């Protein structure tokens, strides 16, 4: 974890640690960071890498690979192996580590939604698998709470299904019928709907309907990896390239063994399937397996203490900036257990728009990226920072208000 000496309150704004290209390795750093590589590969393209103080965003590349994951992927790249056998062996190992029935490595959480939905529609029937997205005569309805519709559901609709929206328990019971392929639940939106996860799962189980949860960014806490299966969900999708620190183009589909097996038949390397284009290579499979092994061994409480200490420093540094409101609050889909600090201000009073503030951080050296909120403020987190960058971010957060 980050050394406590790095968080000296009096010296926090006094300077930054060397420069962005840190070459040390901090024992037990919260994000498992090793030697930072050269940015020359991007500089040759005329690009400047950035400091990610926004968190786990796909548009920024998700997270950085752990050194052990990079090494495992390099080893995997040097040999041939049957992908079907590797998927089965890696899936069994991951399921055992987490404590669920079965697991499948996918090319991302969206791919997990795609092949998981296909599994619920086809149940492994090869004729049905080949016909998708022509699903005439197959169950073609996915029931979802109206408040759980989201930007990533296109992966579900690609199978050819249509959504049926409900709001109450009575509407849910009435909507279930012979055309129901599955029920879908958005984990981070649980508080928005009238039907909670356990009640939703109980209805699905009682009516014999497959129940699928999208929990792509619901880590940490690590217990969420099995929480949703324990609550009765038959399938759960996670991203592999976010908190797990595996390959960005990887995901996890966890759940009932028969549905996982059906999902694998709808997935690459099987040809003439909806998931053929969602290839996950031997390197990503081994990389994500390694990332899960490491994640299950981490001291997550120690990580959280370090992140909270950094938030304390930032809050101290910004508390004296006139007109700025600070809250310990992050975006709703950024992980419930990740500490964030939100910054808000009256743009007219300070004569500073959010866009100008963000541009000041992006235009500096190094570039710093924050997470804009849905209204007018911004959020910042140490979640994806490398050791030493917390000092740079803290200084620049304050400077950007006075530039």
N, C-alpha and C positions, 0 to 999 in steps of 0.2 A: 504494500500500500504506500501511498505518498507519505514521505517522511514528515513528521509533525513540525520539524524545524522550518519546513517550507512555508508554514502558515503563521509567521510572526506578524502580529497585527500592526506593529509600528513600522515594519519594513515592507508591508504589502504593496504600497504604492511607490516605493522607492526605486524600483527598477524591475527588470525582467531577467529571467535566467538565460544567460548566453543569448541564443537566437532560436529561431524555430527549429533548426537542424540539430536537436539534441542528440548526443551520441552515447549517452550513458544508459545503463539499464538499472532501473530501480527495483530492488528486491520486493516482490509481492505487490507491485503496483496494481491498483484496482482494475485496470483494464488489461493487465498482462503484457504491458508494452515492453518491447525489446529495443534494439538499436534502430533508430530511425533511418530509413534509406534515403538516398539522394533523390531530389525532385527533378533531376535532369530529364527523365523520360517525359515529364509534362512540359518542362521549360523548352524542350526542342519543338514542341507544338505551339509555343507561344502562350502557354497557360501558367497561371500561378496557383499552386496548391493553397488550401485554406485551413484555418484552425476551426474545427467543428465544435462550436459551443451551442449548437442547436439541438443535438441529440441524434437519434437514429432516423435519418431521412434517406429514402431511396435516391432522391435527386442529388444527394451529396455523396452517394456511394455506400450508404448504410453505416457500417463500422469498419475498423481495421482488423485484418486477420491477426490472430495471436501467433507469436513465433512458432509455437509447437504445431499449430494448424498448417502454417506455411511449410514447415518441414515435412509433415505427414503428406501433404499434397504433392510436394516435390518427389517424395519416395514413391507415391502411387503413380506418378506420371512416367515412371521409368520401366513399367511392366505392363503386359497385357493380362486381362482377367475377364472371365465371363461376368458381364454386368448383371445378369439375372441372379447369378449365384452371389455376387457381391451385395446386391440390394437385399437379398434374403438374409445374408449373414449380418450385414450392418444393421438392418431393421431389427433383427432378433436381439442384437447387442444393445441397441438404443432402447428398445422396449424394456429390456431387463434393467438397464440403468435407471430409467424413469419410474418403472413400476406400472406399466400399462400392458395391454394385451398384445398389441402389435404396432409396428411403425414402418413408414416408408419415407425415404429421402426424395424430395421433389426439387424442381428447379426454382423454387420460391414458394411463398405462401399462396400467391395467386394460382400457381400451378397445382398446389394442394387442393384449393377450392375447386378447380376444374376437374381433376381426376377423381376427387372425392364425390363430387356431384354425379359424375358419370358412373361411379360405382353404385350409387343409390338408385340410379335409373336402370342400369343394365344388370345389376347383381351378378356380374361376371359372365353373362350370356354372350358368347362370341358373335352371334349374328347381330345382336343389339349393339354391341361395341362397334362393329363395322358400319352400322347404319347411322350412328350419331353424326350430325345433329338432326337427322330425320328420325324423330322419335314418335311417329304416329303409331298409336296402339300401345305405347308405353306410358307409365305414369309421368306426367309432364308438369306438375304443379309443385312449387316450393313455397311453403307457408313461412311468413316472416312478419314480425311486428313492424308496424308502419314506421316506428321510430328507429328501427334497425336497418333501414335501407342505407347503403353506403356506396362510396366511389369505386370500390373494388369488386362489386357484384357482377361486373361484365364477365368475369371468369366463370361464374355460375351460369349465366344466361347463354354462354357459348355452347353449352350442351344442348340447347334447344328448349329449355324449360321456361316457364313464366312464373312470376311471383304472385302470390295471393296474400294481400295485406290484411292483418288483423290487429286489434288493439286490446280486446278484453279476453278473458278466459272463455266466456260463452262464445265469442266469435271464433276463437281457435277451435273449440270442440266442433262447432258447426262447419268449419271450413275443411276439416279432415274428411277425406273420402277416397274412393278407389283410384282417383287420379293423382293422389298425393305421393310424390316421390320422396320428399324429405322435408324436415323442418330446419330452418336456418336461424342462428342466433349470433348476434354481434357482441362479443364479450365486453368491449369498452363502453358499450351503450346500455349495459344492463340497467343502470339507474334511470334511464330515460323511459323505458317501457313499463307497462302495468303488470307484466308477467316476468317474475324473476327466473333465474337460471334453473333452480331446483324444481319450481312448479312447471316450467316449460318442459324440462326433462321428464317429469313424472307423467305429464300428458302424453308425450311421445312414446314413452315406454308402455303405458296402459293401452295405447292404440296401435302399437307395433310399427311405428313410423321411425325411420332413421333420423337421427338428430345430430346436426352438424354445427359446430361452433367455430367462428373465425376469431382466433386469439393471436393474430399475427405478431402484435407488439406487446403482448401481455407478460413480458418478462423485464425485470424482476417483479415479484419474488419468484424464486426458483420452484417453489411448490406449485405454481400454476401449470407446470409441465404435466402434472397428473391430476390437478384439481378438477378440471372440467370432465375428464373421464370418470373420476370418482363421483361427480355430480350426476352422471348418467348419460353424458353425451357419447354418441357412438363414433363420431369422428371429430377431430380437433386439428386446426391448421395453425402452425407457427412459422415465423420467418427464421431462417438460419443465419442470416447476415445482419442481424440487429444485435440484441443483447448477448446472444450466444457467441458472437464474434467468429462465426464460421464464414464460409464463402458467401458473398453477397447474392450469388445466383443459386441459393439453396434454401430449402424449406423442409418442414417436418409435417407429415400427416400421421396422426396418432389415433388409435382407437380399436374397434372391434376387428378381430382377425379376418373374418369373412369379407368385410367391407374393404379392409386394407388389401387383401388379395385381389378383390375385384378392381380396386383402384390401380393396382400394379399392372393389370391386364389392359387398362385404358391408357397406360403411360408408356413412354419410351423405355426400352428399345423396341417394343412391339409395334409393328407396322400397321397401317390402316386403322389407327386409333386416334381419338381426339387429342391425346397427349403426346403423339409422336414428335411434335415440334418442341415439346417441353423437355428436351434432353438434359439429363444430369450426368456428368462424366464421372469416371472412376475417381478423379481427383476431388471433386465436390463431395462425393459420397464419403470418402475417407476423411476429408477435411471436416465435414459436419459431424461425423462420428467422433472425431478427436475433440471437437469443440464441445460436444455434449458431455464427454468424459471429463473434460476440464471444468465445465460449468457445474457439474454435480459435486465437484470436490472443493469449490471455492468457498471462502468465508464471506458470504454475502453481507452479513452484518458489519463486518469490518469495512467492506466497500462503502456501505451506506454511511458509516460514521465519517469516513474521509470525504465523501461528497458533501455531506452536511457541513463539515468544517469549512470547505471551500465556499459554500453558499453563505456561511456566517461572515467570511472575509469580504465577499462581494457586497453583502448587505451593509456592512460597516463602511465600506468605501463609498457607497452611493447614498447613504442616509443623509449626508449633508448637502446633497445636490438639491437646490430649491425647486419645488414643484413636481418632484418625481415621487410617485407612489410605488412602494415595493410590497409584493406579496409572495408567499411561499406557494406558488401555484404554477402548474404547467399545462400544456395542451391536453385535451381529454384523451387523445389517442396516442400518448407518448409513453405509456406504461404507468400504472398506478403507484408504483413504489420507487419511482425515480424522482429525486429532489430537483426542483426547478425554482428559479427566481423570476418573477414577472415584473417588468418595468412599464409604468404607464404615466402619461403626463398630458396636460392640456396643450395641444399643439399651437393654438393661437397665443396663449399666454407666454409660452417659451419661444415662440417663433421658430419652431423646429418640428418638422413633420417626421413621422415614423420612417418614411422612405429616405429622407435625407440622413437620418440617424443611421439607418442600415447601410447606406452608401458610404458614409464616413468610415464605418468599420470594414466594409469590403474593399475600400480604396487604399487602406493603410498597408503597412508592412509589419507583420504578415496580415493577410486578409483574414477577417473573422466573420463567421456566419452565425446568425441568431435565428430563432424561430418566431416569425410574426404571429401574433394572436389573431383571432377572428375579428376583433373590434379594432383597436388602434395601438395596442402596446406590443411588447416583444417579450420573449421568454429566453432564458439562458440557463444552461446546465453544464456541470463538469463531467457528465456521463461519458462522453466520448473524447475527453481531453487526454493528451499525453502529459507525463510529468513535466512541470515547469510552465506549461501553457496557461495554467490557472492564474499565474501572476500577470502574464501578458494580457489576458482577457480582462482581469479586474482593473488594470490600469487604463486600458483602452475604453472600457465601458464608461468610465468617468470622463475621460478626455473627449469622447465623442459628443458630450453635452456642452462642452466649452470651446470646441474648435472654432 
